[in-house]
Amino acid sequence: MCSNDRTFAPALTQAYRDRGFDVVAGVDAFETDPASFDLIHFHWPEELVGWGANVRDPDRTAALLAKLDRLRGSTVLVATIHNLIPHNTEALDGPEAAYFAAFYERMDLIGHYSAYSRERYAQVYPSLDPDKQIVQPLNSYAHLKPLAGGRAAARQALGLADAPGPVFALCGALRTIDELELVQSAWRGFNRQDARLLLATQPSWKGVGSVRAFIGRVVNRVWRNGPRIVRLPDRPDDATLVQIMEAVDALLIPRLGYHLNSGLIPLALTFGTGVIAPDSGPNREIVPLPTNELYTPGDAPDFARAMERQAAKSESAVRAANLAYLAEHMGWDRILDLLWPHVVAAGRAKGLAAFG
């Protein structure tokens, strides 16, 4: 499991182990002794050459691609798609996207979380073999379930035991200041004085002009100190994250762009928590409706109306329906059920003894 990720990686690692496989998680083993593995499961190609601008280093990317070429004859290479281009990049025609294309061309199997993701890759990376790409179920964060203590305990711990009205949460990375301003505007439009918003995130002001950044920080400071806001650590630990998911009625997702997927959606659904997400990208596919809500992307009044609709639903009914959806459709066990026949076929095509 070639990633140092500590969010969903434990659930994937456990799913492999439940099938009787020896699993090593992390990038170190790939860097030191990759030929000893029958299967390598990749996630973020940019992690292997250095996050950010290092992806543009032609020597590093060339060395990594050469290593993959050496491994292709003795190892099955699988990749799960998370994003269209490397993190912290924007252009679809730059060296970062070229690296992504070259990386995925060397994979034996590519898993997408949605048909939308597969369609976008076909548009941006037409050189990739469509027969090696499949649409897999949504993952879950099953490894966090043992931390759950129930809704009442979570609300008590977060100071919400006596919360009179609906409670929403905003957590995870805010990619742009526009996303922050969208939430602020929508929250002002959702003018219920009994509502509460758990805030467990901070915006990044990187790349924002000095005047806008100054004004934005002032506005944000005032907003965060409002009476309907409950501030939590910007990077909550796993236990606090689980408490948030159990305590709130719905998780707010203020994405503006057409992202391929959001880790926040399976995180919420793992605990049955309601989801309010933009009606863009894969969300109509992966957000169960009508249990949860979608809103017009970038439209703050419609975002506020989605909060109103979600607040009118029975929290217990939403949670029960989402957990039923989770049990039937999601999780790494179901993902591996789909992936494994393709993995075996690729291994046998290469004549690898491990695959019979």
MARVEXRO-935183 format. One record per atom (N, C-alpha, C, CB): residue in one letter; x, y, z. Coordinates in pm, whole numbers, plus 50000, padded with zeros to 5 digits. Atoms other than C-alpha are relative to their C-alpha. Glycine has a CB too. Layout:
aXYZ;...
END
This chain:
m500894988350000;m500005000050000;m500915012050000;m499005000150124;c498914990350017;c502285026749865;c499525014250026;c500594999049860;s500334986449959;s501305057750059;s500265001350149;s498535003749966;n499844997249857;n502115073850392;n498735005950060;n501165009650022;d501274994849953;d498495084850424;d499564992750128;d498934998749892;r500495005949874;r496985079450770;r498525002950018;r500805005550120;t501434997549987;t493375087950692;t499234987349966;t499575011749908;f500735012250032;f491745059850496;f500904987949984;f499225002149873;a499105011250027;a494865038350447;a499854988350098;a501425004850003;p500165011549909;p494345017650765;p498844990849962;p499815004850141;a501145008450038;a490945005750640;a500344991549879;a498775008749971;l499595007750117;l492414995050305;l500994989150039;l500615009249894;t499015009949954;t495354977950472;t499314988350070;t501025006550096;q500715010549928;q492984958750701;q499194991349905;q499105005950106;a500785007750097;a490804948550406;a500894989849928;a499335009449898;y499075009550060;y493844932650238;y500374989050100;y501275007249949;r499605009849899;r494894915750563;r498874990150030;r500435007050129;d501135008849976;d491394901950612;d499914989049896;d498705007950002;r499975010050106;r491954883050287;r501244991050008;r499955006749865;g498865008849978;g495124867250421;g501305004849940;g499704986949947;f498784994950063;f497694889650253;f500925006550104;f499665010049890;d499024992249924;d500884902850410;d500065013949936;d501424993150000;v500084986350052;v500714940650375;v501035008850069;v498595005750020;v499134989549949;v503314967850415;v499455013249950;v501494997849955;a500544987050037;a501975003450419;a501085010650012;a498785003750087;g499034989149995;g504135033450335;g500855000549876;g500874998750121;v499164997850117;v506455047650071;v501394994150018;v500095014949971;d498625004449975;d509685036050237;d500314986649936;d500264999050149;a499745013250056;a509324999850130;a500105000549848;a498904990250041;f499924998550145;f508705010449771;f501345005849959;f498865008849949;e498734993650033;e511855031249778;e501184990650021;e500195012550083;t498865008449966;t514045003849927;t499964986349932;t500074998250148;d500035013750051;d512794969949804;d498684997149928;d500204990050115;p501305001950063;p509824972749566;p499844986749928;p499755011049904;a500105012450077;a510664941049372;a499554988150084;a501344996949937;s500395011249915;s509794919449673;s498494998550010;s500575001950139;f501455000349987;f506064926749636;f499344994549873;f499465014050030;d500775005250112;d503584908049416;d499015010449948;d499254987450040;l500974989750035;l501184937749416;l500405013050070;l498554995750039;i499794986849940;i501774974849473;i498785008449967;i501325006949947;h501214992050016;h498714996749529;h500355014650027;h498854995150097;f499634985949992;f499375033549459;f498765008850022;f500755004449873;h501094990449982;h497305063949552;h500345013649943;h499675001350147;w499674986650048;w498985097749497;w501364999549930;w500015010250116;p498725000550071;p501655097249223;p500975010950044;p499775000949852;e499124989049961;e502955131149339;e500724997350131;e499225012950011;e499365003449873;e503765116149679;e501364993249977;e499094990950083;l498795007850027;l506475094949515;l501165008549949;l499704989349899;v498944991350050;v508405124249369;v500095013050080;v499775003149852;g499964987949918;g507685150749631;g498815008849972;g501285007749977;w501194991850016;w504555170749690;w500355013949944;w499275001450135;g499824986250045;g504125204449524;g500885001049877;g500585008250109;a499224996550118;a506655218849284;a500994989149960;a500755012850023;n499045010450035;n508925188249300;n499524991349885;n500274991350121;v500525007750113;v506605171449050;v500575005149868;v498465000649997;r499464994150124;r508105194948793;r501464996349977;r499855015150004;d498595003650012;d511595180648851;d500134988449901;d500614996150140;p499975010750102;p512265160748530;p500874988250040;p500485005449868;d499145011049960;d515065140348686;d499304990750099;d501295005450062;r500705008349902;r512935128648978;r498874992049935;r499445008750111;t501095007250065;t509965119948761;t500544989349906;t499095009849923;a499425010050090;a512155102148506;a500514987950077;a501155006249918;a499505011149918;a513775081248780;a498864991450051;a500835005450118;l501165007649950;l510405071448921;l499374991849889;l498965009550062;l500605007350112;l509015061948581;l500884988449956;l499755009449883;a499085011050035;a512135041248508;a499874988650100;a501475005149996;k500205010449899;k511615022648835;k498724992149971;k499945006350141;l501255006950034;l508035014848736;l500194990949880;l498895010249973;d499735008450118;d509255001848401;d500714987150040;d500845007749896;r499285012149954;r511604978048582;r499074990650074;r501185003850089;l500895008149918;l508814965948809;l498884993449921;l499415008450109;r501205004550070;r506184960148545;r500014985249965;r499835008149874;g499935014150037;g507434925648455;g499824990550117;g501294997149935;s500005009049884;s507424911948810;s498955003450105;s501335000250064;t500934995349899;t504694930648996;t498745005549933;t500655010950089;v501244993950047;v501044939748943;v499895013950063;v498754991150037;l500064986149956;l500654977548965;l498575005049991;l500955008849915;v501384995349990;v497304991449079;v500015014350053;v499154990750092;a500104986249952;a496315027849129;a498545003650025;a500645009849900;t501314994049972;t493305044349291;t500085014849968;t499574997650148;i500014986150042;i492425077949136;i499375008850109;i499245001549866;h500544990549902;h491955107049378;h499815013949942;h500915000750120;n500094986550054;n492525138449174;n500445000149853;n500875009950083;l499774999350145;l492775149648813;l501445003649967;l499065010149937;i498604996150015;i496195166048841;i500615000850138;i500135013749925;p499374999749868;p498765167749122;p499495011450088;p501495001249985;h500374989649906;h497905187149433;h500845012649978;h500154994950145;n499344986950008;n498805224049431;n500365004049858;n501254999950085;t499804995950139;t498695226149052;t498655003249938;t500734989049918;e501244995750063;e496125240948817;e499914995949854;e499875014950012;a500055001650145;a497105235548455;a499874985349959;a501265006049937;l500175013450055;l495995205248255;l501014997149890;l498604998349947;d499055002050108;d498775210148002;d501445002350044;d499675009349885;g498674997749948;g501795214348228;g500764987150027;g499935008150126;p499205012049973;p504565190348335;p499384991050106;p501395004050044;e500635008249896;e502515178948635;e499014990249937;e499285008950104;a500965008850067;a499745165348413;a500724989949911;a499015008249917;a499215009250083;a502345150148179;a500544988650085;a501165007449930;y499525010449908;y503785131548476;y498864990550036;y500605006350128;f501145008549967;f500335118948575;f499714990449885;f498765008650031;a500285008550116;a499755105848222;a501024988749991;a500015008349870;a498955010150011;a503095087848214;a499914989850113;a501375006650000;f500145009149885;f502545073348561;f498874990049977;f499755008150130;y501155009050012;y499095059348493;y500084991049878;y498725008149995;e499795008850115;e500135045548154;e500694987150041;e500815007149893;r499235011649955;r502325021448349;r499224991050096;r501275004550066;m500815007949907;m499515008348572;m499314988449928;m498965008950068;d500765011350052;d497884974348519;d498505001750024;d500484987050063;l501414998149966;l494624985648679;l499845013550067;l499494988650092;i500304986849944;i493145019648761;i498565000050050;i500225011349894;g501334999649941;g490195023748996;g499535014350020;g499994992650132;h500634986949982;h487885054048984;h498864998650101;h499495005849865;y501115000149905;y485365063349253;y498675003449935;y500285009650112;s501254996350067;s482795074648996;s500174999149850;s499565014350041;a499974999550146;a481855073248631;a500485013649952;a498624996849942;y499534986650036;y482475110748624;y501525000549997;y499455010550099;s498545000249995;s486105105048726;s500574992949877;s500484993150129;r499515007350117;r486575079448451;r499825008249872;r499284986549986;e500254991750119;e485025102748193;e501005011549991;e498575005550002;r499054988950001;r487265131848295;r501394995249963;r500035006950137;y498685005350036;y490365110048272;y500064996649851;y500334987550084;a500025002850144;a489325099147924;a500195012849919;a498694993149959;q499854987250069;q489125135847826;q501415005750013;q499005009950054;v498714993649973;v492375147347987;v501174990849965;v500075004150145;y498915009750024;y494455115447946;y499534989349901;y500464993550135;p500525009750098;p493265098647624;p500964988649970;p499675007149872;s499055010750027;s496445077847608;s499814987950092;s501425005250014;l500185011049906;l495305056247902;l499044989649942;l499475005250135;d500805011150051;d493895022147810;d498674999350076;d500774986650013;p501285000449930;p490145022847888;p499694986350060;p498905003949907;d500275013549949;d490134984947940;d500684997450135;d500474989749899;k499325001649871;k492424989448242;k499395008850109;k501475003249985;q500634990849906;q490065014048414;q498624994950038;q499925014149942;i501305004549952;i487095004648630;i499455010550098;i500104986050067;v500654991649900;v484595023148848;v499724991250121;v498685006649944;q500115008049878;q484755010149204;q499065006850099;q501394997950065;p500844993849897;p482515015849507;p500775010650079;p499474989450097;l499414989949912;l483115044349748;l500644993250120;l498925010250045;n499345005649882;n485535037450032;n499265003950127;n501465004950007;s500504995749870;s484725040250402;s501195001650094;s498954989850058;y498964998149898;y486675049250715;y499724990450115;y500035014850051;a500405010049901;a485905016750896;a500934999650120;a499944986449936;h499055000749889;h489045019151108;h499705010250109;h501415001949950;l500354990049899;l487555049351287;l498774996150081;l499755013349934;k501235003849932;k484365031451392;k500194996450148;k499374988449928;p499845003249857;p485815018151720;p500085012350091;p501244991750019;l499914987849919;l486245054351835;l498625005850029;l500865010349929;a501344994449984;a482485060451816;a499444997050138;a499064994649891;g500605001749867;g480795066052150;g498545003450005;g500735008350099;g501414996650004;g477325075952036;g499765014949994;g499304994250119;r500344986050023;r475575108451956;r499945008050130;r498675000949928;a500144992649875;a474755118352313;a501365003250061;a499164992150100;a498664997749944;a478345113852433;a500795010049917;a500774986750010;a499284990850088;a479715132252130;a499525014350022;a499824996049852;r500534986549977;r477405161952185;r500425005450136;r498474999949989;q499554995749868;q478305163052551;q501465004549994;q499834988650103;a498574996950007;a482025162952471;a500265013049925;a500754988649933;l499794988050081;l481655191252218;l499195011950049;l499644997149856;g500764988849944;g479465212952439;g498685002549931;g500825012449995;l501244998550076;l476315206652235;l498834992650062;l500204995249860;a501055008149938;a474245186852485;a498665007150000;a500394996450142;d501244992349994;d471695214752505;d499755008249874;d500035009250120;a500194992550125;a471905226652143;a498534999649961;a500894994149886;p501444999750021;p468375238252064;p499544996649859;p499505013450034;g500405001950139;g468405234351686;g500984991749922;g499815013249933;p499105008150083;p470225218651393;p501465004050016;p499595001249853;v498564997749987;v473995214951408;v500674994849873;v500584992950127;f499255003650120;f476235214551101;f501495000750032;f499635009349881;a498554999749981;a479995210151063;a500685003849871;a500524986450050;l499104996950111;l482685224150838;l501394995950042;l499945015349961;c498655004549965;c485965205550847;c500714995649873;c499954988350104;g499205003050119;g488765195050614;g500555012749940;g499164992549896;a499324988550060;a490745217650387;a499035008749922;a501114995249907;l500654990350087;l489265249150240;l500995003649890;l499525012850079;r499014998750107;r490945250449900;r500225014549956;r499584991749881;t499884986050043;t490225286849824;t499235008950097;t499475001949856;i500744990449920;i489035318249997;i498565000949951;i500675013849995;d501364999850054;d486005316849766;d499134989650071;d500024997449849;e500785010249929;e484925284849943;e499605005050138;e500804987050011;l500324994349869;l485135302150280;l498895010449987;l501255006550064;e501004989550017;e483145331850153;e498644994249962;e500475010149894;l501255006750033;l480525308250007;l499314995250127;l500254988249905;v500585004949875;v480005292050348;v499505011550085;v501034991650078;q500404988649918;q479915325350527;q498695006149950;q501115010750001;s501194994250058;s477305339050289;s498794990850019;s500215003049853;a501105009549983;a475205307350301;a499554999450146;a500424986149952;w500355000849858;w475355306450681;w499225012350045;w501274998450085;r500784988049970;r474165342250702;r498584998749944;r500695012549944;g501325002050059;g471305332550470;g499164989850075;g500144995749858;f500715009949917;f470435303150694;f499795006450138;f500824986350011;n500144991049886;n469165327250952;n499144993850111;n499385013349956;r500655006249884;r468145303751232;r500895002050122;r499724984749975;q499184996949883;q469365316151566;q500234987950089;q499345011050079;d499795012049919;d469015281351718;d500994990349935;d498674992950023;a499065008850071;a471425266151461;a501435002450049;a499915002249847;r498594999149962;r475085259151533;r500864994249887;r500274992650134;l499045004950099;l478085254351305;l501314996850071;l500235010449886;l498705004049947;l481075234451427;l501055003149894;l500024984850039;l498984995450095;l484115250051262;l501344993750038;l500115015549998;a498745007049974;a487175227551242;a500905001149878;a499754985150036;t499174997650117;t489115243250957;t500455014550000;t499234996649869;q499534986450021;q491085274050861;q500295001649852;q501285003150087;p499704997950142;p491345289350515;p501495002449977;p499205011749945;s498654996450041;s494605292650329;s499945013449926;s500634988949909;w499974987050064;w495445328250231;w501105000849894;w500215010950105;k498945000450100;k498185317149994;k499475004349864;k500614985849992;g500374995550132;g498025334949661;g498915010649996;g499574988549921;v501044989749993;v495435360149782;v500665013750010;v499044997550121;g499454986549995;g496145397049722;g499975005750140;g499255009049906;s499834995049863;s497215416650028;s498755007150051;s501185009450006;v501194992849956;v494115438850038;v498874990350031;v499555010249894;r501085009749977;r491665410249998;r500314991150120;r499794991349875;a499625008349886;a493615389250248;a499765007350132;a501474995749989;f500204992349877;f493525417250507;f498515001050034;f500615014249984;i501444998849977;i489805422950466;i499414986350036;i499305005749875;g500525013449975;g489125385550455;g500314995150140;g500554990449900;r499635004449865;r491005379050778;r499155007050105;r501485002750027;v500834992549904;v489085406350958;v498584994450000;v499975015249964;v501355005450010;v485735393550829;v499934986050061;v499544999749853;n499995013749950;n486675357850912;n500104999850152;n501164992249940;r499864999549855;r487735367051266;r498685003550067;r501075010350039;v501304996149944;v484415384251332;v498994988649986;v499485012649930;w500955010950026;w482465355651174;w500244988250095;w500124995349855;r499675011449914;r484295328751372;r499605002450146;r501484997049992;n500374996849862;n483465346851695;n498505002250017;n500755012550046;g501454998249993;g479745348151616;g499354990350097;g499394998449864;p500645008349898;p477265333351863;p499544986449951;p498835007450055;r500465013050052;r476205305051631;r501164991049959;r499085002149881;i498825007650041;i479765293051568;i500634993450122;i501025009249929;v499275007449897;v481465266151780;v501364996449941;v499234987050047;r498675002050057;r485195266651715;r500694987950062;r500865012450020;l499255011949960;l487245234751731;l501395000849940;l499274987049956;p498674999850061;p490875226751649;p499924999149847;p500854988550055;d500004999950146;d491675233351282;d500334986349942;d500975010349948;r499645013450044;r493155198651251;r499634990250111;r501524999049965;p500435008849890;p491095176651484;p500624986349990;p498484998750002;d499505013850000;d492515143251589;d498864990549967;d500644996350137;d501025009650044;d490685111351495;d498824999350096;d500624986149984;a501085001049903;a488705109751819;a499055011849990;a500574999050141;t500844988150013;t487465145551780;t499244999849869;t500845012850011;l500665000850130;l486695139851413;l498784990850007;l500984994949892;v501135009249984;v484495110251504;v498905006550082;v500464986950067;q501014993049920;q482755130951772;q499235010049915;q500665007250117;i500674990450089;i482015157551509;i498994992749912;i501035007549913;m500895007450089;m480525131851271;m498784994850074;m500754988649934;e501135005349923;e478345117251546;e499095011150052;e500504991550116;a500754989549933;a477255150451694;a499125008149906;a500935009250071;v500684990450087;v476135169851387;v498894993549918;v501015006649906;d501075004750088;d473085167151166;d500504998449856;d498815009750004;a499495001150136;a475035172750845;a501365006749989;a499025006349900;l498694994450031;l478495179950708;l499875008849876;l501054988749977;l500044990750113;l478845210250479;l501244998449914;l499875014650050;i498895001250095;i481005206650167;i499895011449900;i499984986049928;p500144987950083;p481645240149994;p500875000249875;p500335012050082;r499145000350117;r483565228749687;r499425008249884;r500244985649955;l500414992050114;l483455252049388;l500374993549868;l500625013850008;g499545006250123;g485385231949132;g499434986149982;g501504999449998;y500485013450032;y484575199048966;y501044989750043;y499684998749849;h499035009549948;h486705177449190;h499524985849973;h500225002250151;l500365013750031;l486815140349119;l499314993150116;l501224992249961;n500645005849883;n485905130549472;n500425007850123;n500354984950015;s499664993749873;s485935142749829;s500034989450108;s498985011250036;g499915009449888;g487135122350125;g498995003050108;g501385000150058;l500964996449897;l484595141150336;l498694992349985;l499735014949996;i501275006950020;i481625123350179;i500034985950059;i499664999349850;p499985013149934;p482645087650270;p500255000950150;p501064991349938;l499814998349856;l483805100650609;l498665002050068;l500945011950029;a501314997749940;a480325113850684;a499144987549993;a499295011649929;l500875011650017;l478545083250544;l500434988350086;l499984995849855;t499535010649911;t480735060150753;t499255000350132;t501515001450024;f500714998549872;f478875073851056;f498535003549981;f500685010750085;g501394997150028;g475545079650885;g499675014749996;g499154993550099;t500224985649993;t475975117350903;t499485005549868;t501305007150040;g500524993750119;g474005138650660;g501075007649924;g498875009250035;v499044993250088;v475845154650366;v499265010849920;v500704989949905;i500494989350087;i475195188050194;i501165003949910;i499455012450084;a498884998550093;a477365190149882;a499535006949872;a500624986349967;p500384993750128;p477455209149550;p499574989749897;p501165008349946;d500485008950105;d475605193649260;d500945001349881;d498535003449959;s498984999050104;s478755190049052;s500884987650007;s500855012950017;g499085011350003;g481315164248948;g499284986950028;g501105002050102;p500585013249976;p480555129849091;p498904999950106;p501084990550041;n500835000249879;n478315141049377;n498614994149979;n499865013850053;r501335005850023;r475005131649216;r500084984749997;r499405005349868;e499815014449999;e476435096549178;e500224994550140;e501184996249912;i499515006049875;i477935092049524;i499325005150126;i501465002450011;v500734995149884;v475715112749757;v498594994249996;v499965015750004;p501345006150002;p472605092449847;p498905010650012;p499864989850113;l501134990850002;l469425111749764;l498714992050013;l500005008749871;p500164986349946;p466935122949894;p500405001350148;p498575004549984;t499604999449859;t468415114750235;t500885012050029;t500734987250039;n499064988949986;n471085141350182;n499625010849899;n501474995349979;e500384988850084;e471115174049987;e501155004449909;e499545011550085;l499084993550092;l472815189449684;l499515014349976;l500104992249865;y500354986250030;y472915226449602;y500755004649875;y500345009250120;t499374994550120;t473795247049296;t501395005150034;t499145011349938;p498634996149964;p477595251349298;p500185015250001;p500994993849903;g499704985949989;g478675285749417;g498825008850034;g500575004649874;d501234992449975;d475085296349491;d499705000050150;d498794994149919;a500174999549855;a474985307649855;a498544999050043;a500605012750054;p501405001749960;p471175312049873;p499504985749985;p499135009349918;d500435013950018;d470665277049733;d500674990950103;d500324995149858;f499305007249894;f473275263949979;f499185001350130;f501465005550019;a500794997749879;a471215279850261;a498684992349994;a499725015050017;r501255007550014;r468025264250124;r500234985050020;r499385002549861;a499675014049977;a469735230150123;a500134997150150;a501314996249926;m499935001649855;m470535235150492;m498614999550062;m500815011450063;e501374999949950;e466885243350556;e499324986549974;e499195011349935;r500635012850032;r465745211850377;r500564988850086;r500194996649852;q499395010649919;q468235190050563;q499565001250146;q501535000649991;a500404997949860;a467295205650898;a498574995350025;a500135014750037;a501405004249983;a463645196450836;a499864984950007;a499165005349887;k500075014650001;k464485159250812;k500264994550140;k501024994249900;s499715007049875;s464575134751100;s501454995750000;s499074987850018;e498585003549993;e468215131751205;e500184984950012;e500675007050120;s499845014449981;s467735095751316;s499674992449872;s499104995150114;a500345006650127;a466065086450985;a501105001849898;a498685005549945;v498884997550092;v468875102750785;v501164990850034;v500465014750008;r498865008249959;r471505084550988;r499764985249968;r500285001750150;a500315014150028;a469745051050954;a500104997049851;a498604996650052;a499965002250144;a469365055050578;a501435000349947;a499155010549927;n498604999150045;n472985065450530;n500794987750042;n500665012650054;l499295012049954;l474245036150739;l499574987849919;l499744997650149;a500455011150086;a472095012450533;a500675000749864;a498465000449984;y499314998150128;y473605027150215;y501464995650013;y499925014849955;l498625004149974;l477075022650364;l500144985049999;l500485005650134;a499905014549988;a476424986250448;a499814992949867;a498984994950099;e500325006650125;e475094978250103;e500955003449886;e498625003549959;h499304995250120;h477334998549873;h501465003750021;h499285011749947;m498694993649981;m480555011050035;m500994991050074;m499835012950077;g498985006549921;g483844999350182;g501074993149917;g499374990150091;w498885006150071;w487234985250086;w499814985249976;w501275002250077;d500255014050029;d485984949650113;d499284998449867;d499184993750112;r500705000450129;r483574956349827;r500915004649886;r498745008750004;i499064995550103;i486264975149638;i500924988649960;i500835012150050;l499095011150032;l488634945449663;l499264988549932;l500694994950127;d500785010050072;d485834921849556;d500005003149850;d498554999450053;l500034995950141;l485714941849232;l501404999849938;l499405013949987;l498664998950055;l489454947549191;l500674986449979;l500855008450090;w499135011749995;w490764912949267;w499984991349875;w499624991650116;p499935007850125;p489674893648954;p500865006849894;p498594997949945;h499174992750096;h491334920948746;h501494998950037;h499585014849993;v498615001449954;v494494918848959;v500534986149964;v500095002350152;v499575013850031;v494644880948918;v500234998449851;v498944989750049;a499845001150146;a494124883848543;a501285006849954;a498795006249928;a498774992950037;a496954909248516;a501234992050042;a500045014050063;g498855008049953;g499284887448724;g500214987649915;g499804995950145;r499865012050084;r498554856548517;r500485003549860;r498664992649991;a499544995850132;a499044875748194;a501515002549999;a499255012749956;k498554997949988;k502524884248321;k500754987250037;k500285010750103;g499365012649963;g503154847948418;g500544999950142;g501114997049906;l499514999149863;l503594856548786;l499474988450084;l499605013250063;a500365012049928;a503594825549007;a499015002850112;a501244993450057;a500874996849886;a501784843149294;a498535000049961;a500375013550057;f501394998950042;f498624845749084;f499504987449928;f499845011949909;g500465012850049;g498424809448977;g500204997549852;g498594998550030;
END
